[in-house]
Structure formats: C-alpha cells, structure tokens
Amino acid sequence: MACHDEPGMLPLEVCRARLLDSVTAINTGQSVSLTEAIGRVTSEAITAAHDVPPADNSAMDGYAIHQADLHSKTALTLIGSSFAGHPFNGTLQPGQCVRIMTGANVPEGAAAVIMQEQVLCHDDLVSLQRELQSGENIRRRGEDIRASETLLPAGRRLRAADIGLLASQGIATVKVQRRLRVALISTGDELVPAGQPLGPGQIYDSNRAMLQAALSETGFTVIDMGHVADNAKALRQRFLEADASADAVITSGGVSVGEADLVRQVVGDIGDIHIWKVAIKPGKPFAFGKLPNSVFFGLPGNPVSALVTLMQLAMPALLSMQGNGWQAALTMQAKLQAPIKKKPGRADYQRGIVSQSEDGELLVTPLGNQGSGVLTSMSKANCFIVLGQDQGSVSQGEYVTVEPFNR
C-alpha cells in the first residue's frame, strides 16, 4: 500500500506518543539462569518465598544482652558465642551475654546487641559501658523482604542489585522476555564497509556500526542485514528478508526527498508508512511504518541525525516492544556557557558538555559545530541541550534543559 505524507512536521511529543501507541510488547517468555539474566526483562512478577533476613541477626560485632540487663551496671557472664552459620543454641537468661558477630543469629532471649568497643571484658565477665535500647543493633527477621511479597514486577530490566535480590531467595532461574530482534540495514551507493579502500565519492558506513552498538548495548538481538545500494528491487528483497526474521526493521538513509531516497517508496509498496517528517533537529526526515510482520523505523542518513532519532524516537518504542516500557529521560537545568542560535519550529537536541562548578552549580557548554554530519559532536558530548519546538535563541548565562547521556 502506498504511503500518504502528513502535511507539515509532526511535533516530537506527538510523534513519540503515536509510536508508543502503535507498538505492542512481544510477550514471549523464556527461562534463563540467574547468571545470564542481567539486562533481561522479566516476563512475570516474581514473589518472595522466604523472609530476608530469615531470622533476627546482629548488625554489629559485639555482645547479645537480655532485656533485663539493658541498663545493667553489674558484670554479665559470658556463656557462649554466635557466628554467622554457627548460631548459639541455648536461651539467654538475665545476667548472661553471648559473644556475637555481624550477621549471626541473635540468641533466643536477647533484646539488644552492644558493640564490642562499648564493653570491658575480664575473663568471662563483660561490663557494659553504656545503657542500651531494646532492639538496638538487631536486624529483624523479614525487615528487608517478607515471604509472599512482590520482589520484582513484570517488565523489569534486571540490574546487578536485582540479581542479588533473586539470589537471596535461592532463585536459580528467572522467566524473562525473549530478546527483541532488530534487523539493521544501511542504504546508499556511497557507503563502503570499514577495512576496504575508498573510491571517488565514497565514505565509510559508520551508521550501521554505531546503531548496532547502541541497540546491542540496550540488550536487543541485532540482525545485521548489511548495506544495500540505492536500487528499489534490491531494497525490496532485503526488506522482505528482514521482515521475515525480525520484530523491527531499522534503516539509515533513504528517507528524505532526493531522487535516490527510495526507502519510503519501497516500504510504502510492501507495507505502510504512518509517520514521516518530525519537528526535531537534527533528524527531520524520520519515518515510521509497518511491514507485513514487523514495524519499520527509517532513520536519516546523517550520522548525528540517525543517532538522535534512534535515542529520542525509535528507542522508546523498541523498549515498549521488549516489554520494559519507556520512561522519559532524566533532565536538569544548567547555566549556558555560550549563546545558542535557534529558530522556533523544531525541537533542537544540541550536543554539549555538562559540568559542575566549584560551588556545585551545573554548567553546560555547547560544542561548536552542531552539523548533523559532525559525529565528533556526539563522541565528545556528555549530554543533549534540549531546546523546545517554540523556543528561540538562548543567551549565555540563561538556564537550559540538559539530558545527560548516562542515565
């Protein structure tokens, strides 16, 4: 079915909302070992089977004290010890104490633990150097996790702390969504793969390597479909191959208005184009549509435009497809260290370096050349300077919104 261009440019937030409404999670679960689960997305909620801690235990190295002796001024008799994995098996009585190590079970009858630095010892007699409160230095059973409570929700991308949490429950395998399959294609007669000599008018294919790295870093399975020249028949064949093996197909280049920009035409012939031209700079000729079995994201050919539209438009939709959902990026205000020229009409993602002054104020310096083909601006930057669609030029010293790359 042929595509129908929407008049004008779609505002960025409207485009992002449409993308999120147009995709669904893959919802295909599989079990993986805990050692393979980092970065994977849970396919179901995980419930705790055990209390953590499983018993009251000591938060300090010291001595377990009976309730009756919390304010004792007489020496207590040392009757034994409790070590992690080797608890004291008796019951503590008034006038007695038990030597205890951090993490060891608190003996039955104990009401508090006094730090070892706060006692005086002479043979088997222990004298308290201060009074105690009931429960002091004791970690209570279940104070971290209660059996039957939800440990992690469905749709959680597992982090290192989550892996530790699951291990604390004795969980060896976890159910996760299968990895989203993303087919990646670069287009253009001028492109040459790295490692080969350049001919007249040719450039190296940096976009495919860059986009593959960004997608792999996020945890997707990337299917490298290689490079295709500006030929409608070849593009059609490659799109059909990609569509048969992937959940999403991403291209770079070929979605603008030039005579050699054939991607939109080919996708429109075998599927549908729903979005084209977004009010974002760089990256206006972004496209989105549907192929028979997958969704399609057409990124611009200029490398900065390709990476910006991947991060700001395609990635939220891909994360939703993975079942992880998407959350707006963390932003903050920083004082601009150089003026920025801008015309209203498009949201502008300028590249900058955010830093902190000696007094703790956030400062941001825009990089000099903001051209969509200047990939060094992305490599050197550590943030976007986000200027709204209706915003104009900004003077040095004004505060602007910055979005750090490292979330």
Order of alpha helices (4+ residues) and beta strands (2+ residues): beta-alpha-beta-beta-beta-beta-beta-beta-beta-beta-beta-beta-beta-alpha-beta-beta-beta-beta-alpha-beta-alpha-beta-alpha-beta-beta-beta-beta-alpha-alpha-beta-beta-beta-alpha-beta-beta
